[in-house]
Amino acid sequence: MTKERVAIFIDGSNLYYSLKDLGMRKVDFKKMLGFLTEDKLLISTFYYNASLNRGVDEEKYWEQQKFFDVLRKIPDF
């Protein structure tokens, strides 16, 4: 039997504020993807978020860029 194929779309800002409201600071994205897909075939994951303005707050900009780099290293992300 062929596995059902799945693509996941994540609204980064919505996820961030939802986690913040729940008092959570970090999420294990690899584990979350496993939970969401279970026995399905994960094709790809798309994470959407607006990039921060480097000219407004360079430190926060680079923190966000590091976070994006971490996400890029997760398989199928």
C-alpha positions in Angstrom: 0.0 0.0 0.0 1.3 3.4 -0.9 1.8 5.9 1.9 -0.3 9.1 1.8 2.0 12.1 0.8 2.0 15.2 3.0 3.3 18.7 2.8 3.3 20.9 5.9 2.9 24.6 5.8 3.9 26.5 9.0 3.0 30.2 9.7 6.0 31.1 11.7 4.6 34.2 13.3 1.4 32.4 14.3 3.4 29.5 15.7 5.7 31.8 17.7 2.9 33.7 19.4 0.9 30.5 20.1 3.9 28.9 21.8 4.5 32.2 23.7 0.9 32.2 24.9 1.4 28.6 26.1 4.6 29.6 27.9 6.7 27.5 25.6 10.0 28.9 24.3 11.3 26.2 22.1 9.9 23.4 19.9 11.6 20.3 18.5 10.6 20.7 14.9 11.9 17.3 13.9 9.7 15.7 16.6 6.7 17.9 15.6 7.0 16.8 12.0 7.1 13.2 13.1 3.9 13.8 15.2 2.1 15.5 12.4 3.0 13.0 9.7 2.8 9.7 11.7 2.9 7.0 9.0 2.6 9.3 6.1 5.3 10.3 3.6 6.5 13.8 4.3 7.3 15.5 1.0 8.3 18.9 2.2 7.8 21.5 4.9 7.4 25.1 4.3 8.0 27.7 7.0 6.7 31.2 6.3 7.8 34.3 8.2 8.7 37.8 7.3 12.4 38.6 7.7 13.2 41.2 10.3 14.6 44.5 9.1 18.3 44.4 9.6 18.5 48.2 9.8 16.0 48.4 12.7 17.6 45.8 15.0 20.7 44.1 13.6 21.0 41.7 16.6 17.5 40.4 16.3 17.9 40.1 12.5 20.9 37.8 12.9 19.2 35.8 15.6 16.4 35.2 13.2 18.8 34.3 10.4 20.5 31.7 12.6 17.1 30.2 13.4 16.3 30.0 9.7 19.6 28.3 9.1 18.8 25.7 11.8 15.4 25.0 10.1 17.1 24.5 6.7 19.3 21.7 8.1 16.2 19.7 9.1 15.5 17.0 6.5 12.4 17.7 4.3 12.2 21.2 5.8 
